[in-house]
Amino acid sequence: MRNTNQLIYQLKQQLSSLEQDALFHDQQLPAQQKKMLQDIERFNSQLFIQQGAQLSPCIVQLKKDIQQLEKQLSLKLDVKIIELSCQRIQDRFTALRRALVTTNINVKTAEQKRANSRARYAKKQQQQHSDSGFGWIASNVMKNSHQIYQELNKHLNWATTFEQKIAEMETKLANCHSTDKITIQNEILSLHRRLGKCRQAISYIEERIQMFERPHRNNHR
């Protein structure tokens, strides 16, 4: 009982700290970033039901997760159910912390998508001038940033797929026959490992993006 009380206490302490960070983040957001991200989903729907630049609404959902875990512990539910709830809370903490430091990257990704859309439209409109000899300029200038954001989007899509599969398997686990539980639990653990590697790759790519953009920011000071 003491250990479970300590777990809930620690989670609430972490949440309190994260709530202050989220409120500060939202207060510091420039109007242009809010506008750029207003229709962007920052998370997979299995993590948070939220879109746009502001992140403090996620805190309310995390509070409910912790309350649910507290109830599960009081009811002494199966250890595997408790572990899955803890993993889900940890995943949401991780996702929210990452979102707090990657808002600028999300803005750049949104800008890149808009730029790609405009580029596709321009290409369609200017097909008749394809022999003008200037196409290589845009291709050369956009090559590095375009490729790195493509790589980020690819891994984000993979992470979303893994998260959805995990959610499906958890639902299946809750309703399956006892003889199938071990197999399904092993599949869930395998998916979590793959998701973990994917998230490591995402973090690595995000770091490369920050390194790539830093010289550009310094040049504009």
N, C-alpha and C positions, 0 to 999 in steps of 0.2 A: 504493500500500500504506500509505503514511504517513497519507494522508487517511482511509482506512478505519479504521486503528487509532485515529486521533484521534476519529472518529465514535463508535466503540464505547466509548472511554474517557469521552467526554462523556456518553453515555447512561448508563453505569454510575455516573458521578458524580451525575447528576440522580436516578437511581433510589435511590442511597444517601441523598440528602437527603430524597426523598419517603418513603422507608421510615421515617425517623425521625419525620416528620410524621404518618404513618399510625399508628405505634405510640403516639405521644403522644395522638393523637385517640382511639384505642381505650381508652387508659388513663383518659381524662378523661370518658368517656361515663357519664352518670347511668343508673342501673338502669332507670328509667322509660322512657328513650329506647331502650335496648336491647330492652325488652319491646315497645314500640310498633312497632319496626322489624324484629322478629325474623322475620316472614314476608313482608317487603317486598323485592322485587328492586330494588336500587339502580341496576342497569345493564341495558342490553340484553344478551342472551346472547352476541351477537357481540363485545361488548367484554370483559365479565368474566362468568364463571360464579360468581356470588356473590349472596347475599341477607343481609339483616339489617343491623345498624348498624355492625358492625366492618369496617374497610377494609384492615387489614394482609394478609388473605389474597390480595388483588389483587396485592400485591408479588411473590408467588411466580410468578404468571402472567406478570407483566411481565418477570421475570428470564428465563423460558423464551423469551419473544418476542425478547429481546436476544440470547440464545444462538443462537436460530434465525437471526437476522439475521447474526450473526457467522459462522455456518456457510455461509450463502448467499454472503456476501462472499468467503469462502475458496474456495468452489467457482466463483466468478466467474460467477454466474448472470446471466440477462438483466437489463438495467438497469431495465426496467419492473417486474419482480418485486421487485427491491431497493427501488424507489420505493414500491411498494404496501406492503411490509413496514414501511418507515420511516413511511409515512402511518398504518398501523395502530397502530404503537407511539406515534406522536404523539397519535392519537385517544384512546388508552388513558391516556396521561399526562394529557391535558386532562380526560378524564372523571373520573379519580381526583382530580385537583386540585380540580375543581368539587365533587365529592362531599365532600371534606374541609371545605369552607366552607359547604356547604348541608345539613348534617345536620339543623339546626333546621327548615329549610324542608321537608325530607322528613318530619320528625315532624309538622309542621303539616298537610302534605298528607294523611298517614295519619289524623290526627285529623279533618280535614275530610271524608274519605271515610267514616269511622265516623259522624260527625255527619250526613252526608247519608243514610247507611243508616238511622240511627235516625229521621231526619226523615221518610223515605219510609214507614217502618213506622208511625210515629205518625200520619201523614196517612191511611194506610189504615185505621187503627183508629178515627180520629176523623172519618171522612167524614160520619157521621150528625150531627156537630156543626158542619158546615161553615158554618152560618149564625150561628155564635156571635158573629161580629164581631171576633175577635181575630187572625185569620190574617194581617192586614197587619203586625202587630208583628214576627213572626219574619221575614217577607219583607224588611222594612225594615232590620232589624238585620244580617241575613246578606248583604245585597245586595253590598256592596263586596268582602268577603273571599271570598264564594262565587264571584263573577265572576272575580276575579283568579286563584284557584286553578284554576277551569275553564279559563281561558286557558293557564295553565302546563301542565296535563294535556294539552290539545289539542296544544301544540307538542312536548311530550315524546313523544306518540304519533306525530306526524309524523316526528320525529327517528328514532324506532325503525323506522318504515317505510323511511326512506331508508337506514338502516344495513343493514337486511335486504336491500334491493335491491342495495346495493353488494356485500354478501357473495355474493349470487346471481350478480352480473355477474362478480365475481372468479373464482368457480368456473367460470363459462362461459368466461372468458378463458383459463384454464389448460387447457381441453380443446377450444378452438375451432380451426378451420383458420386458417392464417396470414393468409389474405386477409381474414378477419373481425376480426383483432385491432385494427386502427386504429379501426374503428367502435365496438367494445366498449370500448376504452380511452377514447374520447371520451365515451361514455355514462357511464362510471365517473367521469370528471372532472366532467361535468355534475352528476351526483348528489352528488359531494363539494361542489361549489359551493352546491347547494341545501341540503345538510346544514349547511354552514358558516353560511349565512344563518339557518337555523332555530336553530342553536345561539346565534347572536348574539341572536336574539329571546328565547330562553330566559334568557340572561344578563340581558337588559334586564328581563324580567318578574321574575326573582329579585331584582334590585335594587329594583324597585318594591315587592315583598313585604317586603323588609327595611325599606324606608322606611315602609311601611304599618304594620308591626309595632312599629317603634321607639317611637312615642308611647305605645303600649299597655304596653310594657315599662317605660318611664320613669314611667308613672302608677302602676305597682305597686311602685315602690321605696320 
